[in-house]
């Protein structure tokens, strides 16, 4: 099992994810994606959009505003029902979700051991006095208040006057932007059932107890789909989308043993997910606009059912990152490697000069980098020895390194062979490739054909 502390440390050290506003002490559960993190997350979103929208004839895209009319949230039920039960500690003032508090580890000052302080796993009793938690889990001393409902939406004001008339909210989800644009999309794109509307965008929830790195945060990005179907076909489409989404993650390298399908309990469903027609009817009622579909075959108007095969961009990014993390021993040294699928990797190719004081090697390497950048995200690096450069690229998940050496450019002893060495991240095997043939070979390698290339060109013997 991967230690999350190692992931957090790697993310900061190698430029994936930073604590937001860190120089000011940080902002709780807010994170900034660094140079490599933003590339990784953008790749996740790009692949999701390509596979879920651009490659399908029954999907279109949308980018709705974050700020919406306040009545949207009244109609959707968020104003009345989008709440969590909250309790406060009377001593340390920490706040907790009342329905999750027993899952947290808790601090206990045990009278049976003369007041010694213990940290006990959530749901377990003290092994000395056998008492269960009754006080604050954080300080172990304060009593907790009665639970009260806390709305998770962030309030803000639109315009120069901060009064009730100007009150609005940062959207807690992107789905409502799709629902309220149902008729606009239907009419402008002449869609026929079944069809879907997708969007990727920020959402905001004032979580009481966020945490676990980027898994639960107050600001996050959703990859949302609302797929509208004929009543009576919803169960079939629901299963088809489950199968499709479940297969998407292994397609980009995630190990199947790290995936599980969990059905939500009835108490976990969204407050509007009684049955899928309800939400469109609610918006039709509150807005006065009929959100219906005219079926040409039956000549009837109907309210479609909706399937929501959505995902979190931040959670998917974290899942791919954790799954990719590996530690192994190579020549009695620890090697940390991120085994990203080539399409997910933040950097695709690192071009490395074997000797940074050899001008011909450096010039050739920089020109190769510029050429490769026309198709892939390639970088040039000469800031360490070749062995350390390889390890650095392994640690950030770069699939291939291209090394330019003396043989490439030649010297007074031998003519240039105009070849470079390509090293595979996962196997650490190497092949020698003519520069003129580098781009088509890299195309093969990006498609996952290292074995075929290695067989054809022959491996370099170490």
C-alpha positions as a Python dict, from the first residue, in 0.01 Angstrom:
ca = {
    (1, 'X'): (0, 0, 0),
    (2, 'X'): (136, 344, -97),
    (3, 'X'): (216, 579, 191),
    (4, 'X'): (25, 903, 126),
    (5, 'X'): (298, 1102, 302),
    (6, 'X'): (540, 987, 31),
    (7, 'X'): (299, 1101, -239),
    (8, 'X'): (254, 1444, -77),
    (9, 'X'): (631, 1483, -38),
    (10, 'X'): (700, 1384, -400),
    (11, 'X'): (427, 1618, -524),
    (12, 'X'): (587, 1919, -357),
    (13, 'X'): (947, 1824, -432),
    (14, 'X'): (889, 1757, -801),
    (15, 'X'): (636, 2028, -881),
    (16, 'X'): (307, 1840, -896),
    (17, 'X'): (99, 1994, -614),
    (18, 'X'): (170, 2271, -360),
    (19, 'X'): (-17, 2392, -53),
    (20, 'X'): (-219, 2700, -149),
    (21, 'X'): (-82, 3028, -8),
    (22, 'X'): (198, 2834, 161),
    (23, 'X'): (414, 3140, 234),
    (24, 'X'): (125, 3275, 443),
    (25, 'X'): (83, 2955, 639),
    (26, 'X'): (-140, 2783, 385),
    (27, 'X'): (-515, 2769, 331),
    (28, 'X'): (-692, 2463, 466),
    (29, 'X'): (-764, 2198, 205),
    (30, 'X'): (-680, 2424, -90),
    (31, 'X'): (-410, 2315, -334),
    (32, 'X'): (-218, 2462, -626),
    (33, 'X'): (-113, 2243, -918),
    (34, 'X'): (251, 2303, -1007),
    (35, 'X'): (421, 2283, -1348),
    (36, 'X'): (398, 1903, -1370),
    (37, 'X'): (71, 1872, -1181),
    (38, 'X'): (-116, 2100, -1418),
    (39, 'X'): (12, 1897, -1714),
    (40, 'X'): (-101, 1571, -1553),
    (41, 'X'): (-444, 1706, -1462),
    (42, 'X'): (-489, 1863, -1807),
    (43, 'X'): (-402, 1526, -1964),
    (44, 'X'): (-667, 1354, -1750),
    (45, 'X'): (-927, 1610, -1858),
    (46, 'X'): (-817, 1600, -2222),
    (47, 'X'): (-846, 1221, -2243),
    (48, 'X'): (-1182, 1222, -2064),
    (49, 'X'): (-1315, 1489, -2303),
    (50, 'X'): (-1181, 1310, -2609),
    (51, 'X'): (-1325, 974, -2508),
    (52, 'X'): (-1656, 1093, -2362),
    (53, 'X'): (-1741, 1380, -2597),
    (54, 'X'): (-1537, 1408, -2915),
    (55, 'X'): (-1535, 1038, -3002),
    (56, 'X'): (-1912, 997, -2957),
    (57, 'X'): (-2188, 1110, -3191),
    (58, 'X'): (-2440, 1132, -2905),
    (59, 'X'): (-2249, 1384, -2688),
    (60, 'X'): (-2197, 1760, -2697),
    (61, 'X'): (-2010, 1995, -2466),
    (62, 'X'): (-2096, 2294, -2250),
    (63, 'X'): (-1915, 2545, -2031),
    (64, 'X'): (-2172, 2703, -1799),
    (65, 'X'): (-2115, 3000, -1571),
    (66, 'X'): (-2003, 2940, -1212),
    (67, 'X'): (-2244, 3209, -1090),
    (68, 'X'): (-2609, 3126, -1155),
    (69, 'X'): (-2947, 3271, -1063),
    (70, 'X'): (-3017, 3196, -693),
    (71, 'X'): (-3349, 3032, -782),
    (72, 'X'): (-3156, 2755, -958),
    (73, 'X'): (-3041, 2634, -615),
    (74, 'X'): (-3390, 2667, -469),
    (75, 'X'): (-3530, 2455, -752),
    (76, 'X'): (-3255, 2193, -728),
    (77, 'X'): (-3305, 2158, -354),
    (78, 'X'): (-2953, 2269, -263),
    (79, 'X'): (-3074, 2561, -49),
    (80, 'X'): (-3291, 2337, 166),
    (81, 'X'): (-3119, 2001, 156),
    (82, 'X'): (-2751, 2037, 64),
    (83, 'X'): (-2638, 2013, 425),
    (84, 'X'): (-2422, 1810, 660),
    (85, 'X'): (-2476, 1767, 1035),
    (86, 'X'): (-2209, 1963, 1225),
    (87, 'X'): (-2085, 1961, 1585),
    (88, 'X'): (-1837, 2195, 1758),
    (89, 'X'): (-1591, 2130, 2039),
    (90, 'X'): (-1664, 2371, 2326),
    (91, 'X'): (-1293, 2372, 2424),
    (92, 'X'): (-1077, 2382, 2109),
    (93, 'X'): (-1355, 2511, 1876),
    (94, 'X'): (-1281, 2249, 1608),
    (95, 'X'): (-1574, 2145, 1389),
    (96, 'X'): (-1666, 1797, 1276),
    (97, 'X'): (-1927, 1619, 1067),
    (98, 'X'): (-2151, 1454, 1321),
    (99, 'X'): (-2219, 1154, 1095),
    (100, 'X'): (-1848, 1087, 1034),
    (101, 'X'): (-1693, 1171, 1371),
    (102, 'X'): (-1674, 813, 1494),
    (103, 'X'): (-1463, 721, 1188),
    (104, 'X'): (-1182, 958, 1294),
    (105, 'X'): (-896, 865, 1522),
    (106, 'X'): (-939, 1023, 1863),
    (107, 'X'): (-727, 1160, 2146),
    (108, 'X'): (-790, 1006, 2488),
    (109, 'X'): (-652, 1088, 2832),
    (110, 'X'): (-689, 755, 3008),
    (111, 'X'): (-769, 761, 3378),
    (112, 'X'): (-673, 395, 3409),
    (113, 'X'): (-312, 491, 3322),
    (114, 'X'): (-301, 809, 3537),
    (115, 'X'): (-408, 1035, 3254),
    (116, 'X'): (-166, 919, 2985),
    (117, 'X'): (-248, 1050, 2637),
    (118, 'X'): (-329, 798, 2364),
    (119, 'X'): (-434, 834, 1999),
    (120, 'X'): (-688, 562, 1923),
    (121, 'X'): (-814, 452, 1577),
    (122, 'X'): (-1167, 556, 1486),
    (123, 'X'): (-1443, 333, 1618),
    (124, 'X'): (-1214, 152, 1860),
    (125, 'X'): (-1216, 161, 2240),
    (126, 'X'): (-922, 238, 2468),
    (127, 'X'): (-747, -93, 2536),
    (128, 'X'): (-673, 13, 2895),
    (129, 'X'): (-1007, 147, 3023),
    (130, 'X'): (-1225, 16, 2735),
    (131, 'X'): (-1407, 351, 2702),
    (132, 'X'): (-1531, 469, 2364),
    (133, 'X'): (-1497, 828, 2247),
    (134, 'X'): (-1738, 1072, 2406),
    (135, 'X'): (-1539, 1399, 2394),
    (136, 'X'): (-1372, 1594, 2112),
    (137, 'X'): (-1158, 1361, 1895),
    (138, 'X'): (-900, 1637, 1835),
    (139, 'X'): (-823, 1768, 2184),
    (140, 'X'): (-971, 1486, 2389),
    (141, 'X'): (-1104, 1724, 2652),
    (142, 'X'): (-1389, 1935, 2519),
    (143, 'X'): (-1755, 1842, 2509),
    (144, 'X'): (-1933, 1852, 2174),
    (145, 'X'): (-2235, 2065, 2093),
    (146, 'X'): (-2563, 1926, 1968),
    (147, 'X'): (-2558, 1852, 1597),
    (148, 'X'): (-2701, 2116, 1364),
    (149, 'X'): (-2740, 2126, 986),
    (150, 'X'): (-2480, 2327, 793),
    (151, 'X'): (-2533, 2430, 429),
    (152, 'X'): (-2227, 2352, 217),
    (153, 'X'): (-2270, 2628, -44),
    (154, 'X'): (-2039, 2930, -46),
    (155, 'X'): (-2232, 3257, -38),
    (156, 'X'): (-2126, 3566, -227),
    (157, 'X'): (-2283, 3888, -356),
    (158, 'X'): (-2332, 4004, -713),
    (159, 'X'): (-2293, 4376, -763),
    (160, 'X'): (-2178, 4660, -534),
    (161, 'X'): (-2437, 4619, -256),
    (162, 'X'): (-2419, 4332, -9),
    (163, 'X'): (-2785, 4267, 67),
    (164, 'X'): (-3032, 3983, 25),
    (165, 'X'): (-3124, 4097, -325),
    (166, 'X'): (-2763, 4055, -437),
    (167, 'X'): (-2706, 3720, -264),
    (168, 'X'): (-2585, 3437, -487),
    (169, 'X'): (-2372, 3126, -453),
    (170, 'X'): (-2063, 2963, -598),
    (171, 'X'): (-2197, 2651, -764),
    (172, 'X'): (-2156, 2335, -556),
    (173, 'X'): (-2174, 2119, -869),
    (174, 'X'): (-2168, 2164, -1246),
    (175, 'X'): (-2476, 1952, -1320),
    (176, 'X'): (-2732, 2230, -1274),
    (177, 'X'): (-2568, 2435, -1550),
    (178, 'X'): (-2641, 2144, -1783),
    (179, 'X'): (-3001, 2100, -1669),
    (180, 'X'): (-3095, 2466, -1710),
    (181, 'X'): (-2942, 2464, -2060),
    (182, 'X'): (-3122, 2146, -2164),
    (183, 'X'): (-3364, 2326, -2398),
    (184, 'X'): (-3094, 2556, -2541),
    (185, 'X'): (-2878, 2260, -2637),
    (186, 'X'): (-3174, 2057, -2762),
    (187, 'X'): (-3287, 2335, -2996),
    (188, 'X'): (-2950, 2467, -3113),
    (189, 'X'): (-2791, 2128, -3184),
    (190, 'X'): (-3109, 1942, -3295),
    (191, 'X'): (-3029, 1652, -3064),
    (192, 'X'): (-3222, 1325, -3062),
    (193, 'X'): (-3266, 1099, -2760),
    (194, 'X'): (-3053, 942, -2627),
    (195, 'X'): (-2795, 1220, -2602),
    (196, 'X'): (-2563, 1367, -2345),
    (197, 'X'): (-2423, 1704, -2241),
    (198, 'X'): (-2079, 1720, -2080),
    (199, 'X'): (-1875, 1991, -1916),
    (200, 'X'): (-1557, 2025, -1713),
    (201, 'X'): (-1552, 2301, -1453),
    (202, 'X'): (-1487, 2420, -1100),
    (203, 'X'): (-1727, 2359, -813),
    (204, 'X'): (-1713, 2475, -452),
    (205, 'X'): (-1830, 2313, -129),
    (206, 'X'): (-1769, 2449, 219),
    (207, 'X'): (-1682, 2106, 358),
    (208, 'X'): (-1677, 2078, 737),
    (209, 'X'): (-1396, 1824, 746),
    (210, 'X'): (-1205, 1820, 416),
    (211, 'X'): (-879, 1632, 396),
    (212, 'X'): (-675, 1339, 263),
    (213, 'X'): (-473, 1563, 32),
    (214, 'X'): (-667, 1647, -287),
    (215, 'X'): (-933, 1380, -235),
    (216, 'X'): (-1176, 1603, -44),
    (217, 'X'): (-1134, 1977, -92),
    (218, 'X'): (-1343, 2293, -84),
    (219, 'X'): (-1256, 2388, -443),
    (220, 'X'): (-1245, 2112, -701),
    (221, 'X'): (-1303, 2035, -1066),
    (222, 'X'): (-1572, 1806, -1199),
    (223, 'X'): (-1595, 1616, -1527),
    (224, 'X'): (-1972, 1604, -1557),
    (225, 'X'): (-2207, 1418, -1791),
    (226, 'X'): (-2585, 1429, -1796),
    (227, 'X'): (-2707, 1167, -2042),
    (228, 'X'): (-3076, 1199, -2135),
    (229, 'X'): (-3266, 883, -2230),
    (230, 'X'): (-3618, 767, -2307),
    (231, 'X'): (-3811, 650, -2000),
    (232, 'X'): (-3794, 274, -1986),
    (233, 'X'): (-3442, 256, -2128),
    (234, 'X'): (-3274, 408, -1822),
    (235, 'X'): (-3168, 80, -1655),
    (236, 'X'): (-2999, -41, -1973),
    (237, 'X'): (-2818, 288, -2026),
    (238, 'X'): (-2721, 308, -1661),
    (239, 'X'): (-2540, -28, -1686),
    (240, 'X'): (-2380, 63, -2017),
    (241, 'X'): (-2234, 378, -1865),
    (242, 'X'): (-2111, 192, -1556),
    (243, 'X'): (-1927, -56, -1780),
    (244, 'X'): (-1786, 222, -1999),
    (245, 'X'): (-1659, 436, -1712),
    (246, 'X'): (-1518, 139, -1521),
    (247, 'X'): (-1317, 35, -1829),
    (248, 'X'): (-1178, 386, -1885),
    (249, 'X'): (-928, 383, -1599),
    (250, 'X'): (-745, 59, -1692),
    (251, 'X'): (-730, 189, -2050),
    (252, 'X'): (-483, 448, -1924),
    (253, 'X'): (-277, 222, -1706),
    (254, 'X'): (-460, 195, -1375),
    (255, 'X'): (-434, -155, -1232),
    (256, 'X'): (-768, -336, -1220),
    (257, 'X'): (-694, -470, -872),
    (258, 'X'): (-692, -111, -747),
    (259, 'X'): (-1045, -48, -873),
    (260, 'X'): (-1375, -145, -720),
    (261, 'X'): (-1734, -71, -807),
    (262, 'X'): (-1937, 45, -508),
    (263, 'X'): (-2310, 104, -529),
    (264, 'X'): (-2423, 406, -329),
    (265, 'X'): (-2663, 337, -45),
    (266, 'X'): (-2998, 515, -47),
    (267, 'X'): (-2875, 747, 228),
    (268, 'X'): (-2580, 854, 9),
    (269, 'X'): (-2771, 958, -302),
    (270, 'X'): (-2793, 1322, -401),
    (271, 'X'): (-3098, 1489, -249),
    (272, 'X'): (-3259, 1520, -595),
    (273, 'X'): (-3180, 1164, -712),
    (274, 'X'): (-3514, 1003, -625),
    (275, 'X'): (-3572, 927, -987),
    (276, 'X'): (-3400, 1091, -1277),
    (277, 'X'): (-3695, 1288, -1417),
    (278, 'X'): (-3741, 1487, -1096),
    (279, 'X'): (-3471, 1750, -1149),
    (280, 'X'): (-3587, 1862, -1496),
    (281, 'X'): (-3944, 1888, -1366),
    (282, 'X'): (-3823, 2102, -1075),
    (283, 'X'): (-3645, 2348, -1304),
    (284, 'X'): (-3945, 2357, -1536),
    (285, 'X'): (-4172, 2440, -1242),
    (286, 'X'): (-3951, 2709, -1089),
    (287, 'X'): (-3850, 2875, -1418),
    (288, 'X'): (-4182, 2849, -1598),
    (289, 'X'): (-4004, 2699, -1899),
    (290, 'X'): (-4109, 2358, -2028),
    (291, 'X'): (-3804, 2128, -2031),
    (292, 'X'): (-3948, 1855, -2248),
    (293, 'X'): (-3854, 1647, -2547),
    (294, 'X'): (-4086, 1593, -2844),
    (295, 'X'): (-4065, 1234, -2962),
    (296, 'X'): (-4127, 1224, -3338),
    (297, 'X'): (-4214, 855, -3335),
    (298, 'X'): (-4489, 869, -3074),
    (299, 'X'): (-4578, 1238, -3138),
    (300, 'X'): (-4568, 1298, -2763),
    (301, 'X'): (-4385, 1535, -2533),
    (302, 'X'): (-4198, 1371, -2250),
    (303, 'X'): (-3949, 1448, -1975),
    (304, 'X'): (-3636, 1237, -2031),
    (305, 'X'): (-3468, 1032, -1764),
    (306, 'X'): (-3108, 1122, -1687),
    (307, 'X'): (-2796, 913, -1625),
    (308, 'X'): (-2504, 1093, -1458),
    (309, 'X'): (-2172, 912, -1531),
    (310, 'X'): (-1955, 1189, -1390),
    (311, 'X'): (-1609, 1197, -1232),
    (312, 'X'): (-1382, 1425, -1032),
    (313, 'X'): (-1082, 1564, -1220),
    (314, 'X'): (-881, 1610, -900),
    (315, 'X'): (-970, 1267, -762),
    (316, 'X'): (-894, 1096, -1093),
    (317, 'X'): (-559, 1276, -1111),
    (318, 'X'): (-473, 1168, -757),
    (319, 'X'): (-581, 810, -828),
    (320, 'X'): (-362, 786, -1140),
    (321, 'X'): (-70, 938, -949),
    (322, 'X'): (-100, 699, -652),
    (323, 'X'): (-146, 398, -879),
    (324, 'X'): (162, 495, -1084),
    (325, 'X'): (394, 523, -781),
    (326, 'X'): (650, 242, -749),
    (327, 'X'): (965, 186, -547),
    (328, 'X'): (1223, -73, -645),
    (329, 'X'): (1589, -153, -590),
    (330, 'X'): (1825, -114, -884),
    (331, 'X'): (2196, -188, -834),
    (332, 'X'): (2149, -164, -456),
    (333, 'X'): (1988, 180, -486),
    (334, 'X'): (1623, 276, -443),
    (335, 'X'): (1454, 385, -764),
    (336, 'X'): (1127, 578, -741),
    (337, 'X'): (929, 568, -1064),
    (338, 'X'): (589, 691, -1171),
    (339, 'X'): (464, 441, -1428),
    (340, 'X'): (223, 675, -1606),
    (341, 'X'): (58, 575, -1930),
    (342, 'X'): (234, 772, -2203),
    (343, 'X'): (-76, 980, -2276),
    (344, 'X'): (-105, 1080, -1910),
    (345, 'X'): (261, 1154, -1840),
    (346, 'X'): (324, 1527, -1781),
    (347, 'X'): (649, 1509, -1979),
    (348, 'X'): (677, 1271, -2273),
    (349, 'X'): (1046, 1294, -2363),
    (350, 'X'): (1359, 1424, -2189),
    (351, 'X'): (1654, 1502, -2415),
    (352, 'X'): (1983, 1468, -2226),
    (353, 'X'): (2339, 1560, -2338),
    (354, 'X'): (2598, 1313, -2213),
    (355, 'X'): (2857, 1593, -2187),
    (356, 'X'): (2727, 1944, -2126),
    (357, 'X'): (3068, 2099, -2200),
    (358, 'X'): (3072, 1958, -2552),
    (359, 'X'): (2912, 2230, -2766),
    (360, 'X'): (2821, 2000, -3054),
    (361, 'X'): (2644, 1759, -2819),
    (362, 'X'): (2456, 2044, -2648),
    (363, 'X'): (2355, 2212, -2974),
    (364, 'X'): (2233, 1880, -3120),
    (365, 'X'): (2036, 1799, -2804),
    (366, 'X'): (1869, 2141, -2796),
    (367, 'X'): (1776, 2119, -3163),
    (368, 'X'): (1629, 1772, -3109),
    (369, 'X'): (1425, 1906, -2818),
    (370, 'X'): (1285, 2185, -3034),
    (371, 'X'): (1199, 1937, -3310),
    (372, 'X'): (1028, 1692, -3075),
    (373, 'X'): (828, 1970, -2907),
    (374, 'X'): (631, 2016, -3226),
    (375, 'X'): (451, 1691, -3140),
    (376, 'X'): (521, 1606, -2776),
    (377, 'X'): (595, 1778, -2450),
    (378, 'X'): (975, 1744, -2453),
    (379, 'X'): (1232, 1901, -2218),
    (380, 'X'): (1609, 1950, -2224),
    (381, 'X'): (1809, 1888, -1906),
    (382, 'X'): (2183, 1904, -1842),
    (383, 'X'): (2185, 1986, -1468),
    (384, 'X'): (2333, 1657, -1339),
    (385, 'X'): (2515, 1341, -1439),
    (386, 'X'): (2336, 1112, -1683),
    (387, 'X'): (2251, 860, -1410),
    (388, 'X'): (2093, 1125, -1188),
    (389, 'X'): (1907, 1271, -1486),
    (390, 'X'): (1755, 930, -1558),
    (391, 'X'): (1643, 893, -1196),
    (392, 'X'): (1493, 1241, -1198),
    (393, 'X'): (1287, 1164, -1508),
    (394, 'X'): (1181, 828, -1362),
    (395, 'X'): (1050, 1006, -1053),
    (396, 'X'): (823, 1235, -1256),
    (397, 'X'): (707, 960, -1491),
    (398, 'X'): (872, 1063, -1821),
    (399, 'X'): (830, 757, -2049),
    (400, 'X'): (1142, 807, -2263),
    (401, 'X'): (1482, 971, -2241),
    (402, 'X'): (1683, 1054, -2554),
    (403, 'X'): (2058, 1082, -2496),
    (404, 'X'): (2299, 1261, -2728),
    (405, 'X'): (2660, 1144, -2688),
    (406, 'X'): (3002, 1168, -2853),
    (407, 'X'): (2914, 896, -3104),
    (408, 'X'): (2618, 1105, -3218),
    (409, 'X'): (2825, 1409, -3318),
    (410, 'X'): (3168, 1247, -3368),
    (411, 'X'): (3513, 1368, -3263),
    (412, 'X'): (3872, 1364, -3388),
    (413, 'X'): (3885, 985, -3338),
    (414, 'X'): (3563, 879, -3508),
    (415, 'X'): (3303, 1017, -3748),
    (416, 'X'): (2951, 1098, -3627),
    (417, 'X'): (2702, 812, -3651),
    (418, 'X'): (2403, 1053, -3629),
    (419, 'X'): (2227, 822, -3384),
    (420, 'X'): (2084, 880, -3038),
    (421, 'X'): (2001, 645, -2751),
    (422, 'X'): (1640, 603, -2639),
    (423, 'X'): (1586, 470, -2286),
    (424, 'X'): (1254, 320, -2175),
    (425, 'X'): (1142, 428, -1827),
    (426, 'X'): (980, 103, -1715),
    (427, 'X'): (1232, -155, -1839),
    (428, 'X'): (1537, 79, -1840),
    (429, 'X'): (1630, -89, -2171),
    (430, 'X'): (1800, 117, -2443),
    (431, 'X'): (1804, 122, -2822),
    (432, 'X'): (2012, 319, -3071),
    (433, 'X'): (1812, 512, -3333),
    (434, 'X'): (1915, 726, -3632),
    (435, 'X'): (1816, 1089, -3575),
    (436, 'X'): (1636, 1096, -3910),
    (437, 'X'): (1418, 809, -3790),
    (438, 'X'): (1359, 941, -3439),
    (439, 'X'): (1010, 1084, -3489),
    (440, 'X'): (847, 771, -3642),
    (441, 'X'): (1016, 554, -3378),
    (442, 'X'): (887, 780, -3100),
    (443, 'X'): (539, 754, -3251),
    (444, 'X'): (561, 376, -3219),
    (445, 'X'): (687, 400, -2863),
    (446, 'X'): (414, 640, -2755),
    (447, 'X'): (164, 384, -2883),
    (448, 'X'): (313, 126, -2646),
    (449, 'X'): (528, -75, -2888),
    (450, 'X'): (863, -79, -2706),
    (451, 'X'): (908, -456, -2744),
    (452, 'X'): (859, -440, -3121),
    (453, 'X'): (1102, -150, -3157),
    (454, 'X'): (1360, -317, -2932),
    (455, 'X'): (1333, -641, -3128),
    (456, 'X'): (1379, -461, -3458),
    (457, 'X'): (1669, -233, -3354),
    (458, 'X'): (1835, -452, -3094),
    (459, 'X'): (1902, -360, -2733),
    (460, 'X'): (2220, -186, -2622),
    (461, 'X'): (2422, -417, -2400),
    (462, 'X'): (2518, -257, -2069),
}
